[in-house]
Amino acid sequence: MTAQSSTPRVALVTGTRSGIGEAVVRHFREQGHQVLAVDFNPEGEAIAERAGAAFFQADLTDGEACKAAVADALSRFGRLDILVNNAGIQHVSSIEEFPEAQWRRIIDLMLTAPFLLTQAAWPSMRENGWGRIVNVASIHAQVASPGKAAYISAKHGLIGLTKTAALEGGSQGITANALCPAYVKTPLVENQIADQAKLNRMDEQEVVEQIMLKNAAVKRLIDPGEVASLVGYLASDAAGAVTGASWNIDLGWTAQ
Ligand SMILES: NC(=O)c1ccc[n+]([C@@H]2O[C@H](COP(=O)([O-])OP(=O)(O)OC[C@H]3O[C@@H](n4cnc5c(N)ncnc54)[C@H](O)[C@@H]3O)[C@@H](O)[C@H]2O)c1
């Protein structure tokens, strides 16, 4: 797959301190795009700087911070062409014991923030007749697993937002697509391995083999760079006919 975009663009990427977001920022910079990296963790600044990206610190559970992040991109670069909604967190607990505050934080960050960022980015994309919205969902936007009610609900909702944005953006040059990865080797998954081990009374190796890779045809975790390449394609000129889609990158999980 070629991930080259013919034109340098301006991109805003969320959740760039580590993992997939960090890899997407690097990938976009290699393609010559200008990038605003957005994260609530101040350590994200040095990571963005190393990649040659600008940084904006924002807790995206706060709606005003979402709007401020887009405003910062527009004032720095004068336009916004690509939005990658990637920031995410996880909390593993049964529905019976799921803390309400965790439920609200996960929905705010992983469903409401992508909506508000999309809304704020839309006028610039519409005015330029070109926009790419890439939502990092999950294979848990397609299937469920026990212990992740809020995450799975947010990710299923993100697919609905993606499809609606695709329909509304079609006549304006704006595409919207979601990406559905299975387990990627990032801090989010490393923390989950420990949580799942506790929840299921297993050791960590058993969690990886018996839970995370149970349904995988390819028996390994995904590298963040593999996900970044797919984001790069969906954000490129070449992907202009692709919209409203959910792209699985799931090691064959849903093939059965
Ligand atoms: N790792 C996986 O296996 C996997 C699989 C499918 C989907 N995903 C999705 O990929 C995305 C990235 O996850 P990752 O695995 O790279 O995890 P990660 O923990 O490495 O990265 C998440 C980023 O989000 C940032 N973040 C967290 N809360 C924030 C907040 N309130 N405001 C702003 N930024 C915040 C973190 O600082 C971090 O930089 C998430 O949406 C996740 O659901 C991950």
The ligand as a Gaussian input file, in Angstrom:
#p B3LYP/6-31G(d) Opt

LIG

0 1
 N       -3.140000      -0.377000      21.759000
 C       -4.131000      -1.081000      21.261000
 O       -4.134000      -2.317000      21.294000
 C       -5.298000      -0.419000      20.612000
 C       -6.182000      -1.215000      19.876000
 C       -7.267000      -0.619000      19.270000
 C       -7.455000       0.733000      19.385000
 N       -6.588000       1.478000      20.102000
 C       -6.863000       2.912000      20.222000
 O       -5.740000       3.632000      19.785000
 C       -5.740000       4.906000      20.409000
 C       -4.328000       5.177000      20.944000
 O       -4.030000       4.252000      21.950000
 P       -2.569000       3.689000      22.250000
 O       -2.689000       2.241000      22.322000
 O       -1.584000       4.320000      21.350000
 O       -2.418000       4.188000      23.773000
 P       -1.403000       5.153000      24.522000
 O       -1.787000       5.059000      25.955000
 O       -0.010000       4.869000      24.110000
 O       -1.796000       6.573000      23.935000
 C       -2.948000       7.276000      24.322000
 C       -2.617000       8.754000      24.305000
 O       -3.794000       9.484000      24.697000
 C       -3.374000      10.500000      25.601000
 N       -4.493000      10.903000      26.450000
 C       -5.081000      10.166000      27.425000
 N       -6.033000      10.884000      28.034000
 C       -6.052000      12.110000      27.434000
 C       -6.802000      13.281000      27.640000
 N       -7.735000      13.360000      28.598000
 N       -6.580000      14.343000      26.841000
 C       -5.616000      14.291000      25.891000
 N       -4.866000      13.192000      25.651000
 C       -5.083000      12.123000      26.426000
 C       -2.245000       9.858000      26.383000
 O       -1.443000      10.804000      27.057000
 C       -1.505000       9.120000      25.288000
 O       -0.582000       9.953000      24.634000
 C       -6.821000       4.864000      21.491000
 O       -7.979000       5.522000      21.029000
 C       -7.081000       3.383000      21.646000
 O       -8.388000       3.133000      22.077000
 C       -5.500000       0.944000      20.723000

